[in-house]
Amino acid sequence: MDIPFETVLKKAQEYEQDMTRFLRDMVRLPSEGGEEGEVIQRIKQEMEAVGFDKIEIDKMGNIHGTIGSGKHLIAMDAHIDTVGVGDRDNWDFDPFEGYETDEEIGGRGTSDQEGGMASMVYAGKVIKDLGLEDDYTLLVTGTVQEEDCDGLPWVYIIEELGVRPEFVVITEPTSLNVYRGHRGRMEIKVSTHGVSCHGSAPERGDNAIFKMGPILSELEELAGNLKDDAFLGKGTLTVSEIFSSSPSRCAVADGCSVSVDRRLTAGESHEGALEEIRSLPSVRKYGATVEMYEYREPSYTGLVYPQDAYFPSWVLDEDHIATQTLVDAYENLWGSKPLVDKWTFSTNAVSIMGRYDIPTIGFGPGFEEEAHAPNEKTRKDHLVAAAAMYAVIPGQYLKRLDK
């Protein structure tokens, strides 16, 4: 089938107001992890209105909307949970009411990443309006709990539902560039152990906090000597939290723990990252324990689906058919080549490609720097452009397969 690229762009433009209305409705429904039920129902309502062929909500609470019934399964994903708003004093407007101008929409989740969901749903509308269905099935997923445990919903979708698309488009914000990878990450806990006693005679005890001091210095030194990669960049390490236990403020601490945010570049593994810390001289000297955190919070449906806090890095080859499909689609829509790059943060692709090696590529409305920031916003023309792009990707993929 020949794809009418110019017509697709015009049709997507017709739905700018509908996408804006839909996105603002989602923003008005606070949807932090474990609280996404209302926004999932709002997405279901919009999918029904635009004519999706099939809509299901799984036991974790993820929504699955389907267009077509062809043999080639292509998926597009947006996580629809958001982070909190933080200090309200840092916001110039109500983060849930948001704002709207001729060019922008403001509010929590506009860039990260309910904007991607708005564009995907209206890509389905464009496909239906223009009769672009072909020998493909387009699966649009709105996934939950990503902000707290990226990749978790797709572990569930792949393992429990047996869904394995030929490739997946992640619609996290890319400033309308094509992204083909990002670093992975780990959440690591390092703990020292001591013996409490009265603070007036500390020599009777064994202070766990004092033991942590040299370990922190060695972690800082390790952070400067991690693996580098020409595309993904350097692995990083930072201490993000510190905790201690003691019978009282007048006693020696009998426990101390720190949380380590470890970003993994290409070629780094979770085993290697743990071993690097376990091998530190002070960790060995004081018998500190080094372990991964485990995520086991319930979804809004009540389902608990535990997972270790390990999120692999991934890179899709620049000449892979999924990468080239998006490059072709972009060039046909706008007459120029896109920037092909990577995310700084991590996404659901840590599981889709990082764990399961399902080809994954990124293209999304909005801006990476708006993620988790106060005064979050996106652009209306980004929503339109992304909807047009998503509408032509499946057909462009089939054309590539036929070459």
N, C-alpha and C positions, 0 to 999 in steps of 0.2 A: 504494500500500500504506500502510495506517495503521501508524505506528511505535509499538510498545508501550513507551513511554519508561520507565515504572515497572518493567516486567519486565526491560528491558535493564539498569537499575541493579542490580536484585537479582541478575541473572545474572552481571554483572561482579563483584559482591561475592563470589559463590561462588568466584571464581578468584583471590582475593587471595593465598592461600598459594602457588598455582602461579606467579603472577607474581613473588612474592617469591623463591621457589626459583630460578626462571629468571634473574632479575636477579642474584642472588648468584652463580650459576654463571658468568655473563658477567663479573662483577667479578673472579672468581678467575683469569681468563685475561687476563694483561696484553696490551693491544692498542694500543700506540702505533703511529703511522703506519709502515707497512711490516711490521707484525707482527700483522695482524688475522686471519690465516688460521684459527687455532683458534676464535676467537669466532664467525667466520662459519660454521664447521661446527656449532658449538653452536646457532646460530640456525636453521640448516637442520634440525637434529634436532627442534627445538621446533615449527617450522612443519609438519613432517611429522606430528608427534604430534597437533597440533590440527586437521589436516585441510585445509591449504591445497590448492587445486586444482592449482597449478603452482608449482614452485620451480626457479630457475635461478641460477647464479653466472656473471657475465660475465668477460671476459678481464682486466679490471682487478681483479676480486675482489669487486665489489659483489654482494649477494644480492638477488634479485627474487622475492617471493612474491605469488601472485595468488589472489584470491577472485572467482569469478563470471566471466561471459563476455559481459556486456551491452555495448551500444554506447558508453556514456559512460565514458571512462577517467578515473578519479580516483586520484591517487597520494598516498601518505603516506610521509615520509622521516625516518629517523634515521641520523645518522652514528654508527658504532659504534667508531671509533677514539677514543682518549683521549690527553690530555696525560700527561706523566710525573708522578711523585709529588713531585719536588723534594726538599727536605731532609727526610729521614725523622724528624728530631727535632721537626719541626712537627706531626707526626701523633700523636694520642693512641691510635691503634690501627693495626693492620696494614692498609694501604690496599687490599690484594688479598683478604685474608680478610674484612675489614670487620666489621660487627656488625649485630645485629638486635634491636630491642625490639618491643613491641606496636604502636608507631606508626611507627618509622623503620627505614631500612636505610642503613648507612654503607659507604663504599668508593669508590675511584676509578671514576668513570663513572656513579655512581648518578643524579646530576642531569644530567650532561653527558657522554653523553646516552643511555646504554643503558637508562635507565628508559623513555624514549619507545619503544624497540624492544619492551620487555616488554609495554607497554600495547597497542601495535599488534598484536602477535601474538595476544594474548588478545581483542582486538576482533574478529579474524577468527574466533576460537572462538565468541564470542557471536553473531556473524552466522550461523555455521553452525548453532549450537544452536537458534536461534529462527527459522530460515528467513527471514532478512531479505534474502536475495539478490533483486535486482531487475534492471532494465535498466542495470546498471553493471558495470564491471570495476574492482575495487579492487586497485591495485598497491602493495605494501608493500616499500620498499627499505631495506636496511641498507648504508650507503655508507662507503667507506674514504678515508683521506688528507685528510679535511676539516679536521682541526686544523692541518695544515701548509699546506693550500691549499684554503680553503673554496670550494665551488662546482665544484672540479675533477671530482669523480665525476659530477656532472650535466652538465658539458660533454661528457664521454664518453658518458653515457647518451643525451643528445639528439643529438649529432653522429654517433656511431658506431652506435647502436642504433635511432635514429629514433623514440624515445619522446617523445610530446608530449601529456601529459595535459590535460584541460580545466581542472583546477586542481590544486595541490599543497598539502598540509598539512605544514608543517615542525613536527616534534615536539620541538624544543629546549625547554628549560625556560621556562615563562611564568608559573609560580605559578597555573596553571589560568585565566589570562586569555587573551584573544584579541589577538594581535599582528599588525599589518598593515604592518610595514616596519622598516627599520633603515638606519643609515648604511652607506656602503661604505668601502673602505679601499684603500690602496696601500702597497707596500713599495718605498722609493726609496733609491738609493745615490748619495751625493755624494762625489766624489773630487778631491783636489788632488794636484799632481805637483811634484816638486822634483828636486834633484840632490844626491847624497850626497858627503860629504867627511869627513875626519878631524874628530872633535869638538873637537880642540885648536885648530883654525883654522876655525870655522864660517863665517867670511866667504867662504871659498872655495866654499861650497855654496849651496843654495837649499832652505830648510827647509819641507817640505810641511805639517808640523803647525802652524807659525806661520801659514801661509796659511789653515788651517781655523779659526783662532780668530775672526776677524771674521765668517766665514760662519756660525758657530754663533750669534753674537750677532744676526745678521740673521734667522736661522731662528727664534730665540726671539721676535723682534719680529713676524715674519710670523704666528706662531701666534696672536697676539692680535688679528689683523685678518682672520680668515677669515669666509666666508659663514655666515649663520645661517638657520635654517628654523624656522617656527612649530611644526611637528610633530616633525621629526627632530632638531632642535637644531643646535648649532654644529659646523662643521667643526673638526677639531683637528689638531695637528702636534706630534710629540715626537721627539727624537733618542733612539734606543734602543740603539745600539751605536757604538763607535769603534774603528778599527783603524789601525795604521801599519806601514810597512816601512822597514827600515834595515839596512845591512850588519852593524851591531853596536850595542851600547849606547854605544859610543864614536864614533858617527858621526852625521852629520846625516840626518834622515829624508828619504827620497826619495819617500814616498807616504803619504797619509792619506785614510781613507774613513770616513764615518759612514752609519749606517742611519737612515732617517726613517720612522716610523710615521705615515702620513697618513690620517685619517678624513674621508671625503667626505660632506657632507650633500647634500640634494636640490639639483639644479641644478649641481653641481660635476662636472667631467670629469677624466679622467686627463691629457688634454693640457693643460688649464688648470692643474692642480696642478703638473705638471712645469714649465710656463712660468713660474709664479710664482717657483719656485726659481731657474730659469735667469736670471731678470731681476734677481736680487739684485745689488747693486753689487759686492760682493766676489767673488761667483761669476764675474761678468764680468771683473773686474780680474785674477783669478788663473787664468782659463781653466779653472775646475773643470768636471768632467763630471757630468751629472745624468741618471740612467737608472733604469728599473725593474729590479728583480730578476726573474729567471726561475726558476720551480720546475720541476725535472726529475728528481725522485727516483723510483726504481722503487717500484711497489706490491709487496705481498707475493707477487704472481704473477710479478714480474719486469718487468711492463709499465711503460715510461716514456712519459708523456703530457705533454709540456711545456706550460707555460702562463705567460704574463706575470703578475706579482704585482699584478694590478689586479682589484678586486672591487667592482662598481658598487653604489651605493645603490639602494633601491627603496621604493615606497609603493603599496599597494593602496587604492583608494578605499573610504571607509567604507560607501558604498552599493552596492559591487560585490556580485554574487550570491554569491561565495565568502565574503566577510565576513558578509553577512546570513545565509547558511546556518549558519555557526558560531554567530552570535548567536541564531538561532532554536533550534538544537539545544540550546544552553546553557539558554535560557529554558524549553524544554519539559522538560529533565531536572531543573532545580533551582528553577524558578519565579522567577528573578530575572535581571536583565540582567548580562552580564559586563563587566568593565573592558576597553575596547578601547584598546590602547596599542602600544608598540614595544619592540624589544630595544635594549640598549646595544651589545652585541657584534654580530658578523656571522655569517651562517649560509650554508648551501648555496643559499639564495634569491638570493645575489648573482649566481648564474648562471641559476637557473630563471626568475626574473623580471627581475633586473638586466640580464642579457645577452639573454635569449630572450623576454621579455615574456609568459611563461606565468603566469597569475594564481596568486599564492602567499599563503598565510595561515598564521598560527602558533598552535598550542595544544599545551602540553606539561606533563607532570608535573615536579615539582622546581622549583628556585629558581635564577634567574640568578646570584645572588651566590655560589652554591656552585661555579660553574664555575671550574675551574683552581685551586681553593683547597684547602688541607689540611683534613682531617676532613670531606670531602665527604659529603653525605647527601641522602636524599629521604624522602618520606612514603608510607606504604603506601596511605593513602586517596587520594593523588594518582594512584597507579597505577590504582586502581579507577575513579576518576572519568574519567581520560583514556581508559581502555579503553571505558567506556560512551559517551563522546563520539565516539570514532573509529568505534564500531559504528553510530551513528545518522547520522553526517555524510552518507554516500552517499545514503541514503534521503531525508534532509531536502533535499539538493540536487535530487533528482528532483522533490520536491514544489514547490520553488521554480521549477523549470523549467516546471512545469505551470500556474503561476499566470498 
